Amino acid sequence: MSSLEFRIWRGEAGEGDFVSYQVEVNEGEVVLDLVHRLQATQAPDLAVRWNCKAGKCGSCSAEVNGRPRLLCMTRMSALPADRPVVLTPLRAFPSIRDLVTDVGFNYAKAREVPSFVPPPGLAPGEYRMAQQDVARSQEFRKCIECFLCQDTCHAVRDHEENKGAFAGPRFLMRVAELDMHPLDAAPDRKRAAQEVHGLGYCNITKCCTEVCPEHIRITDNALIPLKERVADRKYDPLVWLGSKIGRRPRD
């Protein structure tokens, strides 16, 4: 058993400061274990979100030494033992209290993405699609909505003014997933990705992929292919020409 300094941001509504604590550390523990120990021994009023403690609910998102992480999946053995562990709330979202932030922005953006639209003429149970189409988007369904990707994306993190026009990587990934779906009958999701959800704000730095606890390749498998499809639709000369040629009405 050893002792380590924790520097935790304490405050409400964005006003506060760092408070230092000396905490006992046992072998095999994660950061959330020590936060619970602090609550039990020194700071019973410390506010932190958590639920499953198994890396599946996404509740305990915070920043550990400046990096967005899940507290329950960050092992103490992976952190430097020669300097304090610094815990701060997610920087991209308004602070409520201590390590708890208001992530309502993400739920607002989720509501802006139209859900799957069933194809006309097919009843539930009659949908058929190739296994390769299923596998293509299955990766994206591993998302636990921890919003670490939203927090680390500099278009949101460093530019508050972009939040109105930019959905962020988590919800652009959802748009990409639906756009890949061979049975989705929604109107042009490619146009909406660019004009409604702000796909152009993403400059594919892959920081979202780097912090994803489910190891989803958000940039490579969702955002870049979506950008390519948007570019094809908007700038391909054959597509442009086809849109200008009138079609003969069917008898």
TIDO-848294 format. One line per 5 residues: number of its first residue (from 1); their letters; for each residue x, y, z of C-alpha. Coordinates in Angstrom, 1 decimal, decimal comma. Example, Ala and Ser with C-alpha at 12.3 -4.5 7.8 and 13.67 -1.06 7.14 Angstrom:
# residues 2
1) as) 12,3 -4,5 7,8 ~ 13,7 -1,1 7,1
//
This chain:
# residues 251
1) mssle) 0,0 0,0 0,0 ~ 1,3 3,5 -0,9 ~ 0,0 7,0 -0,8 ~ -0,5 9,4 -3,7 ~ -1,6 13,0 -4,1
6) friwr) -4,8 13,7 -5,9 ~ -5,6 17,2 -7,1 ~ -9,3 17,4 -7,8 ~ -11,2 20,4 -9,2 ~ -13,9 21,3 -6,7
11) geage) -16,5 24,0 -7,4 ~ -19,9 24,8 -8,8 ~ -21,1 26,3 -12,1 ~ -17,6 26,8 -13,4 ~ -16,3 28,6 -10,3
16) gdfvs) -13,9 26,8 -8,1 ~ -10,3 25,6 -7,6 ~ -8,1 22,5 -7,1 ~ -8,1 20,8 -3,8 ~ -5,3 18,3 -2,9
21) yqvev) -5,8 15,0 -1,0 ~ -3,4 12,3 0,0 ~ -5,0 8,9 -0,8 ~ -4,0 5,4 -0,1 ~ -3,5 3,3 -3,3
26) negev) -3,7 -0,5 -3,4 ~ -2,5 -2,8 -6,1 ~ -5,0 -3,4 -8,9 ~ -7,2 -0,3 -8,3 ~ -8,6 2,1 -10,8
31) vldlv) -9,1 5,9 -10,4 ~ -12,8 5,5 -9,4 ~ -11,8 3,3 -6,5 ~ -9,7 6,1 -5,1 ~ -12,5 8,6 -5,7
36) hrlqa) -14,8 6,4 -3,7 ~ -12,2 6,1 -0,9 ~ -12,0 9,9 -0,9 ~ -15,8 10,2 -0,5 ~ -15,7 7,7 2,3
41) tqapd) -12,9 9,2 4,3 ~ -12,1 12,8 3,4 ~ -14,6 14,4 1,0 ~ -18,1 13,0 1,5 ~ -19,6 15,9 -0,6
46) lavrw) -17,4 15,2 -3,7 ~ -19,7 15,0 -6,7 ~ -19,0 12,4 -9,4 ~ -21,1 10,4 -11,8 ~ -20,8 6,6 -11,9
51) nckag) -23,0 3,6 -12,3 ~ -21,7 0,3 -13,5 ~ -18,0 0,5 -12,7 ~ -17,4 -1,9 -15,6 ~ -16,8 0,5 -18,5
56) kcgsc) -20,2 -0,1 -20,1 ~ -22,5 2,8 -18,9 ~ -20,2 5,8 -19,8 ~ -21,2 7,7 -16,7 ~ -17,9 8,3 -15,0
61) saevn) -16,3 10,3 -17,8 ~ -13,8 12,9 -16,6 ~ -10,3 14,1 -17,4 ~ -7,3 12,4 -15,8 ~ -4,1 14,4 -16,1
66) grprl) -5,8 16,4 -19,0 ~ -6,9 13,4 -21,0 ~ -10,6 12,4 -21,3 ~ -11,0 9,0 -19,7 ~ -13,5 6,7 -17,9
71) lcmtr) -12,5 6,7 -14,2 ~ -13,5 3,1 -13,9 ~ -11,2 2,0 -16,7 ~ -8,1 4,0 -15,8 ~ -5,8 1,9 -13,8
76) msalp) -3,6 3,5 -11,2 ~ -0,7 1,4 -12,4 ~ -0,9 3,1 -15,8 ~ -0,4 6,6 -14,3 ~ 2,9 8,2 -13,3
81) adrpv) 3,7 7,5 -9,6 ~ 6,0 10,4 -9,2 ~ 3,5 13,3 -9,6 ~ -0,1 14,1 -8,5 ~ -3,1 12,7 -10,3
86) vltpl) -5,1 15,6 -11,6 ~ -8,9 15,1 -12,0 ~ -11,0 17,7 -13,8 ~ -14,5 17,6 -15,3 ~ -15,0 17,3 -19,0
91) rafps) -13,8 20,6 -20,4 ~ -16,1 20,9 -23,4 ~ -19,3 21,0 -21,3 ~ -20,6 23,3 -18,5 ~ -19,7 22,4 -15,0
96) irdlv) -22,5 21,6 -12,5 ~ -20,4 20,6 -9,5 ~ -17,0 19,1 -9,0 ~ -16,5 16,4 -11,6 ~ -20,1 16,5 -12,9
101) tdvgf) -20,9 18,3 -16,1 ~ -24,0 19,2 -18,0 ~ -23,9 17,0 -21,1 ~ -27,3 18,1 -22,3 ~ -25,7 19,4 -25,5
106) nyaka) -25,2 15,8 -26,6 ~ -28,9 14,8 -26,1 ~ -30,0 17,8 -28,0 ~ -27,8 16,8 -30,9 ~ -29,1 13,2 -30,7
111) revps) -32,6 14,5 -31,3 ~ -31,5 16,3 -34,4 ~ -30,6 13,0 -36,2 ~ -33,7 11,4 -37,7 ~ -34,0 7,8 -36,8
116) fvppp) -34,1 4,8 -39,2 ~ -36,9 5,1 -41,7 ~ -38,3 1,7 -42,8 ~ -38,5 1,0 -46,5 ~ -42,0 1,3 -48,0
121) glapg) -43,8 -1,8 -48,7 ~ -42,0 -4,0 -46,2 ~ -43,4 -5,0 -42,8 ~ -41,3 -5,6 -39,7 ~ -39,8 -9,0 -40,0
126) eyrma) -39,5 -8,8 -43,8 ~ -36,3 -6,7 -43,8 ~ -33,4 -8,5 -45,5 ~ -29,8 -7,3 -45,8 ~ -26,4 -8,9 -46,6
131) qqdva) -24,2 -9,9 -43,7 ~ -21,5 -7,7 -44,9 ~ -23,8 -4,7 -44,6 ~ -24,6 -5,7 -41,0 ~ -21,0 -6,1 -40,1
136) rsqef) -20,1 -2,7 -41,6 ~ -22,0 -0,7 -39,1 ~ -21,9 -3,2 -36,2 ~ -18,8 -1,5 -34,8 ~ -20,6 1,8 -34,3
141) rkcie) -23,3 0,1 -32,1 ~ -20,6 -0,6 -29,4 ~ -20,8 3,1 -28,5 ~ -21,6 3,6 -24,8 ~ -22,2 7,3 -25,1
146) cflcq) -19,6 8,3 -22,6 ~ -19,1 11,5 -24,8 ~ -15,3 11,4 -24,4 ~ -15,0 11,8 -28,2 ~ -17,3 14,8 -28,0
151) dtcha) -15,2 16,3 -25,2 ~ -11,8 15,8 -27,0 ~ -12,9 17,1 -30,4 ~ -11,3 20,5 -30,7 ~ -14,2 21,8 -32,9
156) vrdhe) -16,3 21,5 -29,7 ~ -13,7 21,7 -27,0 ~ -12,0 24,9 -28,1 ~ -14,8 26,7 -30,0 ~ -18,0 27,1 -28,1
161) enkga) -19,4 29,0 -31,0 ~ -19,4 25,8 -33,1 ~ -21,8 23,9 -30,9 ~ -24,9 25,2 -32,7 ~ -23,7 24,0 -36,1
166) fagpr) -21,6 21,0 -35,3 ~ -23,0 17,7 -34,0 ~ -19,6 16,2 -33,0 ~ -18,1 12,8 -33,8 ~ -20,5 10,7 -31,8
171) flmrv) -23,6 11,8 -33,8 ~ -21,8 12,1 -37,1 ~ -21,0 8,5 -36,6 ~ -24,7 7,8 -36,1 ~ -25,4 9,7 -39,4
176) aeldm) -22,8 7,6 -41,1 ~ -24,2 4,4 -39,7 ~ -27,7 5,2 -41,0 ~ -26,3 6,4 -44,4 ~ -24,6 3,0 -44,8
181) hplda) -27,8 1,1 -44,0 ~ -29,1 -0,4 -47,3 ~ -32,7 -0,3 -46,1 ~ -32,8 3,2 -44,7 ~ -35,4 5,2 -46,7
186) apdrk) -34,8 8,6 -45,1 ~ -34,2 11,6 -47,4 ~ -30,6 12,5 -48,3 ~ -28,5 12,0 -45,2 ~ -25,4 13,1 -47,0
191) raaqe) -26,8 16,5 -47,6 ~ -27,9 16,7 -43,9 ~ -24,5 15,6 -42,7 ~ -22,9 18,6 -44,4 ~ -25,6 21,3 -44,0
196) vhglg) -27,3 20,3 -40,7 ~ -24,8 18,4 -38,7 ~ -21,6 20,3 -39,7 ~ -19,5 17,5 -41,2 ~ -17,2 20,1 -42,6
201) ycnit) -16,0 21,2 -39,2 ~ -14,3 17,8 -38,7 ~ -10,7 17,8 -40,0 ~ -10,0 14,1 -39,2 ~ -7,3 14,5 -36,5
206) kccte) -8,4 11,2 -35,1 ~ -8,4 12,5 -31,5 ~ -12,0 11,0 -31,1 ~ -10,7 7,6 -32,0 ~ -7,8 7,8 -29,6
211) vcpeh) -10,0 8,4 -26,5 ~ -12,8 5,9 -27,4 ~ -12,9 3,2 -24,6 ~ -14,6 0,8 -27,0 ~ -11,8 1,2 -29,6
216) iritd) -14,3 2,2 -32,3 ~ -12,4 3,6 -35,3 ~ -14,7 6,6 -35,6 ~ -12,5 8,6 -38,0 ~ -11,4 5,8 -40,3
221) nalip) -14,6 3,8 -40,5 ~ -17,3 6,5 -40,1 ~ -16,2 10,1 -40,7 ~ -13,8 9,7 -43,6 ~ -16,2 7,4 -45,6
226) lkerv) -19,0 9,8 -44,9 ~ -16,9 12,7 -46,1 ~ -16,1 10,8 -49,3 ~ -19,7 10,1 -50,0 ~ -20,7 13,7 -49,4
231) adrky) -17,9 14,9 -51,7 ~ -19,0 12,4 -54,4 ~ -22,6 13,6 -54,2 ~ -21,7 17,3 -54,2 ~ -18,8 17,5 -56,6
236) dplvw) -18,9 14,4 -58,9 ~ -19,5 15,9 -62,4 ~ -21,6 12,9 -63,5 ~ -23,8 13,2 -60,5 ~ -24,2 17,0 -61,2
241) lgski) -25,0 16,3 -64,9 ~ -27,5 13,7 -64,0 ~ -29,3 16,1 -61,6 ~ -29,7 18,6 -64,5 ~ -31,0 16,2 -67,1
246) grrpr) -34,8 16,0 -67,0 ~ -36,3 12,5 -66,7 ~ -39,0 11,3 -68,9 ~ -42,2 10,6 -67,0 ~ -43,3 7,0 -66,6
251) d) -46,5 5,9 -68,3
//
